[in-house]
Amino acid sequence: MRREPRYTYAQFTTRIVKYVDDVEFWLDPEVKVIQVRSASRLGKSDLGVNRKHIESVREKLLNS
């Protein structure tokens, strides 16, 4: 994980195959939103796993 003011980079690793997904969060102060980018390093489809990661983070932020 790497953190800077208004920016965070992290990695998710799948349990079985050990694929790595990159995820970035950037706080956009002008529009007061958090921009999110999530991408698999390998393959053509992640079967929705990246979205599930982001939704999990979002849920935790909303409930904290």
PDB file of N, CA, C and O in Angstrom, chain B, residues numbered from 101:
ATOM      1  N   MET B 101       0.847  -1.169   0.000  1.00  0.00           N
ATOM      2  CA  MET B 101       0.000   0.000   0.000  1.00  0.00           C
ATOM      3  C   MET B 101       0.896   1.235   0.000  1.00  0.00           C
ATOM      4  O   MET B 101       1.946   1.274   0.641  1.00  0.00           O
ATOM      5  N   ARG B 102       0.440   2.236  -0.741  1.00  0.00           N
ATOM      6  CA  ARG B 102       1.158   3.517  -0.768  1.00  0.00           C
ATOM      7  C   ARG B 102       0.133   4.619  -0.534  1.00  0.00           C
ATOM      8  O   ARG B 102      -0.918   4.655  -1.172  1.00  0.00           O
ATOM      9  N   ARG B 103       0.457   5.514   0.390  1.00  0.00           N
ATOM     10  CA  ARG B 103      -0.452   6.620   0.697  1.00  0.00           C
ATOM     11  C   ARG B 103       0.262   7.944   0.523  1.00  0.00           C
ATOM     12  O   ARG B 103       1.420   8.112   0.904  1.00  0.00           O
ATOM     13  N   GLU B 104      -0.462   8.871  -0.061  1.00  0.00           N
ATOM     14  CA  GLU B 104      -0.027  10.246  -0.212  1.00  0.00           C
ATOM     15  C   GLU B 104      -1.238  11.111   0.106  1.00  0.00           C
ATOM     16  O   GLU B 104      -2.353  10.595   0.195  1.00  0.00           O
ATOM     17  N   PRO B 105      -1.045  12.408   0.277  1.00  0.00           N
ATOM     18  CA  PRO B 105      -2.221  13.244   0.491  1.00  0.00           C
ATOM     19  C   PRO B 105      -3.206  13.098  -0.673  1.00  0.00           C
ATOM     20  O   PRO B 105      -2.840  13.294  -1.832  1.00  0.00           O
ATOM     21  N   ARG B 106      -4.425  12.762  -0.363  1.00  0.00           N
ATOM     22  CA  ARG B 106      -5.522  12.615  -1.333  1.00  0.00           C
ATOM     23  C   ARG B 106      -5.353  11.437  -2.289  1.00  0.00           C
ATOM     24  O   ARG B 106      -6.122  11.331  -3.244  1.00  0.00           O
ATOM     25  N   TYR B 107      -4.377  10.544  -2.076  1.00  0.00           N
ATOM     26  CA  TYR B 107      -4.160   9.416  -2.992  1.00  0.00           C
ATOM     27  C   TYR B 107      -3.759   8.171  -2.206  1.00  0.00           C
ATOM     28  O   TYR B 107      -2.938   8.239  -1.291  1.00  0.00           O
ATOM     29  N   THR B 108      -4.353   7.023  -2.577  1.00  0.00           N
ATOM     30  CA  THR B 108      -3.968   5.735  -1.990  1.00  0.00           C
ATOM     31  C   THR B 108      -3.908   4.686  -3.090  1.00  0.00           C
ATOM     32  O   THR B 108      -4.796   4.605  -3.939  1.00  0.00           O
ATOM     33  N   TYR B 109      -2.848   3.885  -3.062  1.00  0.00           N
ATOM     34  CA  TYR B 109      -2.685   2.760  -3.984  1.00  0.00           C
ATOM     35  C   TYR B 109      -2.619   1.487  -3.143  1.00  0.00           C
ATOM     36  O   TYR B 109      -1.935   1.446  -2.120  1.00  0.00           O
ATOM     37  N   ALA B 110      -3.329   0.453  -3.578  1.00  0.00           N
ATOM     38  CA  ALA B 110      -3.308  -0.827  -2.869  1.00  0.00           C
ATOM     39  C   ALA B 110      -3.411  -1.961  -3.877  1.00  0.00           C
ATOM     40  O   ALA B 110      -3.699  -1.748  -5.054  1.00  0.00           O
ATOM     41  N   GLN B 111      -3.169  -3.173  -3.383  1.00  0.00           N
ATOM     42  CA  GLN B 111      -3.279  -4.375  -4.213  1.00  0.00           C
ATOM     43  C   GLN B 111      -4.158  -5.386  -3.501  1.00  0.00           C
ATOM     44  O   GLN B 111      -4.097  -5.543  -2.281  1.00  0.00           O
ATOM     45  N   PHE B 112      -4.977  -6.066  -4.287  1.00  0.00           N
ATOM     46  CA  PHE B 112      -5.732  -7.219  -3.807  1.00  0.00           C
ATOM     47  C   PHE B 112      -5.161  -8.450  -4.499  1.00  0.00           C
ATOM     48  O   PHE B 112      -4.862  -8.405  -5.693  1.00  0.00           O
ATOM     49  N   THR B 113      -5.009  -9.542  -3.768  1.00  0.00           N
ATOM     50  CA  THR B 113      -4.506 -10.794  -4.340  1.00  0.00           C
ATOM     51  C   THR B 113      -5.555 -11.876  -4.146  1.00  0.00           C
ATOM     52  O   THR B 113      -6.061 -12.065  -3.040  1.00  0.00           O
ATOM     53  N   THR B 114      -5.883 -12.591  -5.226  1.00  0.00           N
ATOM     54  CA  THR B 114      -6.881 -13.655  -5.109  1.00  0.00           C
ATOM     55  C   THR B 114      -6.311 -14.809  -4.276  1.00  0.00           C
ATOM     56  O   THR B 114      -5.105 -15.054  -4.278  1.00  0.00           O
ATOM     57  N   ARG B 115      -7.173 -15.490  -3.585  1.00  0.00           N
ATOM     58  CA  ARG B 115      -6.736 -16.548  -2.662  1.00  0.00           C
ATOM     59  C   ARG B 115      -6.136 -17.758  -3.373  1.00  0.00           C
ATOM     60  O   ARG B 115      -5.067 -18.237  -2.995  1.00  0.00           O
ATOM     61  N   ILE B 116      -6.810 -18.239  -4.379  1.00  0.00           N
ATOM     62  CA  ILE B 116      -6.406 -19.514  -4.966  1.00  0.00           C
ATOM     63  C   ILE B 116      -5.308 -19.352  -6.010  1.00  0.00           C
ATOM     64  O   ILE B 116      -4.256 -19.982  -5.901  1.00  0.00           O
ATOM     65  N   VAL B 117      -5.535 -18.524  -7.012  1.00  0.00           N
ATOM     66  CA  VAL B 117      -4.613 -18.419  -8.141  1.00  0.00           C
ATOM     67  C   VAL B 117      -3.531 -17.358  -7.907  1.00  0.00           C
ATOM     68  O   VAL B 117      -2.527 -17.325  -8.619  1.00  0.00           O
ATOM     69  N   LYS B 118      -3.740 -16.487  -6.902  1.00  0.00           N
ATOM     70  CA  LYS B 118      -2.786 -15.425  -6.547  1.00  0.00           C
ATOM     71  C   LYS B 118      -2.642 -14.353  -7.616  1.00  0.00           C
ATOM     72  O   LYS B 118      -1.567 -13.774  -7.770  1.00  0.00           O
ATOM     73  N   TYR B 119      -3.730 -14.077  -8.370  1.00  0.00           N
ATOM     74  CA  TYR B 119      -3.721 -12.952  -9.305  1.00  0.00           C
ATOM     75  C   TYR B 119      -3.700 -11.653  -8.503  1.00  0.00           C
ATOM     76  O   TYR B 119      -4.268 -11.579  -7.413  1.00  0.00           O
ATOM     77  N   VAL B 120      -3.048 -10.638  -9.045  1.00  0.00           N
ATOM     78  CA  VAL B 120      -2.962  -9.350  -8.368  1.00  0.00           C
ATOM     79  C   VAL B 120      -3.817  -8.328  -9.115  1.00  0.00           C
ATOM     80  O   VAL B 120      -3.733  -8.200 -10.336  1.00  0.00           O
ATOM     81  N   ASP B 121      -4.638  -7.606  -8.357  1.00  0.00           N
ATOM     82  CA  ASP B 121      -5.430  -6.505  -8.887  1.00  0.00           C
ATOM     83  C   ASP B 121      -4.912  -5.216  -8.261  1.00  0.00           C
ATOM     84  O   ASP B 121      -4.680  -5.157  -7.054  1.00  0.00           O
ATOM     85  N   ASP B 122      -4.732  -4.190  -9.077  1.00  0.00           N
ATOM     86  CA  ASP B 122      -4.298  -2.883  -8.604  1.00  0.00           C
ATOM     87  C   ASP B 122      -5.519  -2.005  -8.394  1.00  0.00           C
ATOM     88  O   ASP B 122      -6.457  -2.038  -9.190  1.00  0.00           O
ATOM     89  N   VAL B 123      -5.509  -1.218  -7.319  1.00  0.00           N
ATOM     90  CA  VAL B 123      -6.615  -0.303  -7.054  1.00  0.00           C
ATOM     91  C   VAL B 123      -6.047   1.033  -6.578  1.00  0.00           C
ATOM     92  O   VAL B 123      -5.109   1.082  -5.782  1.00  0.00           O
ATOM     93  N   GLU B 124      -6.639   2.110  -7.083  1.00  0.00           N
ATOM     94  CA  GLU B 124      -6.204   3.452  -6.714  1.00  0.00           C
ATOM     95  C   GLU B 124      -7.412   4.284  -6.298  1.00  0.00           C
ATOM     96  O   GLU B 124      -8.491   4.178  -6.881  1.00  0.00           O
ATOM     97  N   PHE B 125      -7.207   5.112  -5.282  1.00  0.00           N
ATOM     98  CA  PHE B 125      -8.231   6.029  -4.801  1.00  0.00           C
ATOM     99  C   PHE B 125      -7.636   7.432  -4.804  1.00  0.00           C
ATOM    100  O   PHE B 125      -6.529   7.645  -4.309  1.00  0.00           O
ATOM    101  N   TRP B 126      -8.372   8.384  -5.361  1.00  0.00           N
ATOM    102  CA  TRP B 126      -7.913   9.761  -5.374  1.00  0.00           C
ATOM    103  C   TRP B 126      -9.052  10.666  -4.958  1.00  0.00           C
ATOM    104  O   TRP B 126     -10.114  10.666  -5.581  1.00  0.00           O
ATOM    105  N   LEU B 127      -8.833  11.442  -3.903  1.00  0.00           N
ATOM    106  CA  LEU B 127      -9.819  12.397  -3.441  1.00  0.00           C
ATOM    107  C   LEU B 127      -9.759  13.622  -4.340  1.00  0.00           C
ATOM    108  O   LEU B 127      -8.746  14.320  -4.383  1.00  0.00           O
ATOM    109  N   ASP B 128     -10.838  13.879  -5.053  1.00  0.00           N
ATOM    110  CA  ASP B 128     -10.929  15.023  -5.956  1.00  0.00           C
ATOM    111  C   ASP B 128     -11.614  16.158  -5.197  1.00  0.00           C
ATOM    112  O   ASP B 128     -12.839  16.175  -5.077  1.00  0.00           O
ATOM    113  N   PRO B 129     -10.823  17.110  -4.683  1.00  0.00           N
ATOM    114  CA  PRO B 129     -11.407  18.149  -3.831  1.00  0.00           C
ATOM    115  C   PRO B 129     -12.332  19.113  -4.568  1.00  0.00           C
ATOM    116  O   PRO B 129     -13.207  19.717  -3.947  1.00  0.00           O
ATOM    117  N   GLU B 130     -12.157  19.267  -5.866  1.00  0.00           N
ATOM    118  CA  GLU B 130     -12.990  20.205  -6.616  1.00  0.00           C
ATOM    119  C   GLU B 130     -14.446  19.758  -6.671  1.00  0.00           C
ATOM    120  O   GLU B 130     -15.355  20.579  -6.542  1.00  0.00           O
ATOM    121  N   VAL B 131     -14.668  18.478  -6.860  1.00  0.00           N
ATOM    122  CA  VAL B 131     -16.042  17.968  -6.939  1.00  0.00           C
ATOM    123  C   VAL B 131     -16.438  17.159  -5.704  1.00  0.00           C
ATOM    124  O   VAL B 131     -17.549  16.635  -5.627  1.00  0.00           O
ATOM    125  N   LYS B 132     -15.519  17.062  -4.740  1.00  0.00           N
ATOM    126  CA  LYS B 132     -15.775  16.395  -3.456  1.00  0.00           C
ATOM    127  C   LYS B 132     -16.221  14.943  -3.617  1.00  0.00           C
ATOM    128  O   LYS B 132     -17.202  14.503  -3.017  1.00  0.00           O
ATOM    129  N   VAL B 133     -15.476  14.220  -4.440  1.00  0.00           N
ATOM    130  CA  VAL B 133     -15.722  12.783  -4.612  1.00  0.00           C
ATOM    131  C   VAL B 133     -14.396  12.034  -4.563  1.00  0.00           C
ATOM    132  O   VAL B 133     -13.327  12.630  -4.696  1.00  0.00           O
ATOM    133  N   ILE B 134     -14.479  10.737  -4.374  1.00  0.00           N
ATOM    134  CA  ILE B 134     -13.300   9.883  -4.431  1.00  0.00           C
ATOM    135  C   ILE B 134     -13.326   9.158  -5.771  1.00  0.00           C
ATOM    136  O   ILE B 134     -14.233   8.372  -6.044  1.00  0.00           O
ATOM    137  N   GLN B 135     -12.340   9.423  -6.589  1.00  0.00           N
ATOM    138  CA  GLN B 135     -12.192   8.740  -7.876  1.00  0.00           C
ATOM    139  C   GLN B 135     -11.549   7.378  -7.615  1.00  0.00           C
ATOM    140  O   GLN B 135     -10.631   7.274  -6.801  1.00  0.00           O
ATOM    141  N   VAL B 136     -12.023   6.334  -8.299  1.00  0.00           N
ATOM    142  CA  VAL B 136     -11.523   4.980  -8.074  1.00  0.00           C
ATOM    143  C   VAL B 136     -11.143   4.346  -9.401  1.00  0.00           C
ATOM    144  O   VAL B 136     -11.853   4.469 -10.399  1.00  0.00           O
ATOM    145  N   ARG B 137      -9.997   3.662  -9.385  1.00  0.00           N
ATOM    146  CA  ARG B 137      -9.564   2.886 -10.549  1.00  0.00           C
ATOM    147  C   ARG B 137      -9.141   1.524 -10.035  1.00  0.00           C
ATOM    148  O   ARG B 137      -8.344   1.431  -9.101  1.00  0.00           O
ATOM    149  N   SER B 138      -9.662   0.477 -10.631  1.00  0.00           N
ATOM    150  CA  SER B 138      -9.303  -0.881 -10.256  1.00  0.00           C
ATOM    151  C   SER B 138      -9.115  -1.697 -11.515  1.00  0.00           C
ATOM    152  O   SER B 138      -9.950  -1.659 -12.419  1.00  0.00           O
ATOM    153  N   ALA B 139      -8.007  -2.445 -11.577  1.00  0.00           N
ATOM    154  CA  ALA B 139      -7.711  -3.208 -12.790  1.00  0.00           C
ATOM    155  C   ALA B 139      -6.976  -4.497 -12.460  1.00  0.00           C
ATOM    156  O   ALA B 139      -6.126  -4.539 -11.571  1.00  0.00           O
ATOM    157  N   SER B 140      -7.320  -5.540 -13.193  1.00  0.00           N
ATOM    158  CA  SER B 140      -6.602  -6.809 -13.090  1.00  0.00           C
ATOM    159  C   SER B 140      -5.320  -6.717 -13.909  1.00  0.00           C
ATOM    160  O   SER B 140      -5.297  -6.094 -14.970  1.00  0.00           O
ATOM    161  N   ARG B 141      -4.281  -7.326 -13.425  1.00  0.00           N
ATOM    162  CA  ARG B 141      -3.014  -7.326 -14.166  1.00  0.00           C
ATOM    163  C   ARG B 141      -3.008  -8.342 -15.298  1.00  0.00           C
ATOM    164  O   ARG B 141      -2.342  -8.142 -16.314  1.00  0.00           O
ATOM    165  N   LEU B 142      -3.748  -9.431 -15.125  1.00  0.00           N
ATOM    166  CA  LEU B 142      -3.774 -10.501 -16.133  1.00  0.00           C
ATOM    167  C   LEU B 142      -5.203 -10.819 -16.543  1.00  0.00           C
ATOM    168  O   LEU B 142      -6.150 -10.581 -15.793  1.00  0.00           O
ATOM    169  N   GLY B 143      -5.337 -11.352 -17.723  1.00  0.00           N
ATOM    170  CA  GLY B 143      -6.636 -11.857 -18.166  1.00  0.00           C
ATOM    171  C   GLY B 143      -7.523 -10.807 -18.806  1.00  0.00           C
ATOM    172  O   GLY B 143      -7.240  -9.610 -18.748  1.00  0.00           O
ATOM    173  N   LYS B 144      -8.597 -11.276 -19.414  1.00  0.00           N
ATOM    174  CA  LYS B 144      -9.546 -10.402 -20.086  1.00  0.00           C
ATOM    175  C   LYS B 144     -10.739 -10.071 -19.209  1.00  0.00           C
ATOM    176  O   LYS B 144     -11.378  -9.036 -19.400  1.00  0.00           O
ATOM    177  N   SER B 145     -11.045 -10.921 -18.260  1.00  0.00           N
ATOM    178  CA  SER B 145     -12.190 -10.702 -17.384  1.00  0.00           C
ATOM    179  C   SER B 145     -11.832 -11.144 -15.977  1.00  0.00           C
ATOM    180  O   SER B 145     -11.122 -12.129 -15.774  1.00  0.00           O
ATOM    181  N   ASP B 146     -12.335 -10.398 -15.018  1.00  0.00           N
ATOM    182  CA  ASP B 146     -12.118 -10.781 -13.618  1.00  0.00           C
ATOM    183  C   ASP B 146     -13.389 -11.322 -12.978  1.00  0.00           C
ATOM    184  O   ASP B 146     -13.434 -11.573 -11.774  1.00  0.00           O
ATOM    185  N   LEU B 147     -14.432 -11.501 -13.810  1.00  0.00           N
ATOM    186  CA  LEU B 147     -15.717 -12.044 -13.362  1.00  0.00           C
ATOM    187  C   LEU B 147     -16.348 -11.189 -12.258  1.00  0.00           C
ATOM    188  O   LEU B 147     -17.050 -11.708 -11.390  1.00  0.00           O
ATOM    189  N   GLY B 148     -16.093  -9.868 -12.298  1.00  0.00           N
ATOM    190  CA  GLY B 148     -16.700  -8.955 -11.337  1.00  0.00           C
ATOM    191  C   GLY B 148     -15.967  -8.808 -10.018  1.00  0.00           C
ATOM    192  O   GLY B 148     -16.467  -8.143  -9.111  1.00  0.00           O
ATOM    193  N   VAL B 149     -14.791  -9.413  -9.888  1.00  0.00           N
ATOM    194  CA  VAL B 149     -14.064  -9.385  -8.620  1.00  0.00           C
ATOM    195  C   VAL B 149     -13.614  -7.968  -8.262  1.00  0.00           C
ATOM    196  O   VAL B 149     -13.731  -7.563  -7.105  1.00  0.00           O
ATOM    197  N   ASN B 150     -13.099  -7.205  -9.239  1.00  0.00           N
ATOM    198  CA  ASN B 150     -12.664  -5.833  -8.940  1.00  0.00           C
ATOM    199  C   ASN B 150     -13.816  -4.999  -8.396  1.00  0.00           C
ATOM    200  O   ASN B 150     -13.657  -4.265  -7.421  1.00  0.00           O
ATOM    201  N   ARG B 151     -14.958  -5.116  -9.022  1.00  0.00           N
ATOM    202  CA  ARG B 151     -16.126  -4.361  -8.551  1.00  0.00           C
ATOM    203  C   ARG B 151     -16.486  -4.761  -7.126  1.00  0.00           C
ATOM    204  O   ARG B 151     -16.815  -3.899  -6.311  1.00  0.00           O
ATOM    205  N   LYS B 152     -16.430  -6.041  -6.814  1.00  0.00           N
ATOM    206  CA  LYS B 152     -16.734  -6.504  -5.455  1.00  0.00           C
ATOM    207  C   LYS B 152     -15.747  -5.915  -4.451  1.00  0.00           C
ATOM    208  O   LYS B 152     -16.142  -5.534  -3.349  1.00  0.00           O
ATOM    209  N   HIS B 153     -14.460  -5.835  -4.821  1.00  0.00           N
ATOM    210  CA  HIS B 153     -13.467  -5.218  -3.927  1.00  0.00           C
ATOM    211  C   HIS B 153     -13.825  -3.768  -3.637  1.00  0.00           C
ATOM    212  O   HIS B 153     -13.832  -3.337  -2.484  1.00  0.00           O
ATOM    213  N   ILE B 154     -14.121  -3.025  -4.689  1.00  0.00           N
ATOM    214  CA  ILE B 154     -14.438  -1.606  -4.537  1.00  0.00           C
ATOM    215  C   ILE B 154     -15.721  -1.414  -3.735  1.00  0.00           C
ATOM    216  O   ILE B 154     -15.785  -0.534  -2.876  1.00  0.00           O
ATOM    217  N   GLU B 155     -16.729  -2.214  -4.000  1.00  0.00           N
ATOM    218  CA  GLU B 155     -17.982  -2.107  -3.249  1.00  0.00           C
ATOM    219  C   GLU B 155     -17.761  -2.440  -1.773  1.00  0.00           C
ATOM    220  O   GLU B 155     -18.391  -1.838  -0.904  1.00  0.00           O
ATOM    221  N   SER B 156     -16.879  -3.385  -1.485  1.00  0.00           N
ATOM    222  CA  SER B 156     -16.556  -3.733  -0.101  1.00  0.00           C
ATOM    223  C   SER B 156     -15.885  -2.553   0.610  1.00  0.00           C
ATOM    224  O   SER B 156     -16.227  -2.230   1.748  1.00  0.00           O
ATOM    225  N   VAL B 157     -14.936  -1.918  -0.063  1.00  0.00           N
ATOM    226  CA  VAL B 157     -14.267  -0.744   0.514  1.00  0.00           C
ATOM    227  C   VAL B 157     -15.287   0.370   0.721  1.00  0.00           C
ATOM    228  O   VAL B 157     -15.306   1.012   1.771  1.00  0.00           O
ATOM    229  N   ARG B 158     -16.127   0.596  -0.271  1.00  0.00           N
ATOM    230  CA  ARG B 158     -17.145   1.645  -0.182  1.00  0.00           C
ATOM    231  C   ARG B 158     -18.084   1.409   0.995  1.00  0.00           C
ATOM    232  O   ARG B 158     -18.401   2.339   1.735  1.00  0.00           O
ATOM    233  N   GLU B 159     -18.522   0.183   1.166  1.00  0.00           N
ATOM    234  CA  GLU B 159     -19.415  -0.158   2.272  1.00  0.00           C
ATOM    235  C   GLU B 159     -18.740   0.120   3.618  1.00  0.00           C
ATOM    236  O   GLU B 159     -19.369   0.657   4.531  1.00  0.00           O
ATOM    237  N   LYS B 160     -17.479  -0.240   3.738  1.00  0.00           N
ATOM    238  CA  LYS B 160     -16.739   0.005   4.986  1.00  0.00           C
ATOM    239  C   LYS B 160     -16.586   1.500   5.253  1.00  0.00           C
ATOM    240  O   LYS B 160     -16.684   1.933   6.402  1.00  0.00           O
ATOM    241  N   LEU B 161     -16.349   2.288   4.218  1.00  0.00           N
ATOM    242  CA  LEU B 161     -16.233   3.742   4.394  1.00  0.00           C
ATOM    243  C   LEU B 161     -17.561   4.351   4.830  1.00  0.00           C
ATOM    244  O   LEU B 161     -17.594   5.225   5.697  1.00  0.00           O
ATOM    245  N   LEU B 162     -18.646   3.894   4.234  1.00  0.00           N
ATOM    246  CA  LEU B 162     -19.958   4.426   4.581  1.00  0.00           C
ATOM    247  C   LEU B 162     -20.382   4.071   6.006  1.00  0.00           C
ATOM    248  O   LEU B 162     -21.117   4.821   6.647  1.00  0.00           O
ATOM    249  N   ASN B 163     -19.912   2.921   6.494  1.00  0.00           N
ATOM    250  CA  ASN B 163     -20.304   2.459   7.823  1.00  0.00           C
ATOM    251  C   ASN B 163     -19.309   2.811   8.912  1.00  0.00           C
ATOM    252  O   ASN B 163     -19.458   2.369  10.051  1.00  0.00           O
ATOM    253  N   SER B 164     -18.292   3.604   8.579  1.00  0.00           N
ATOM    254  CA  SER B 164     -17.315   3.962   9.613  1.00  0.00           C
ATOM    255  C   SER B 164     -17.568   5.344  10.168  1.00  0.00           C
ATOM    256  O   SER B 164     -16.836   5.800  11.046  1.00  0.00           O
TER     257      SER B 164
END
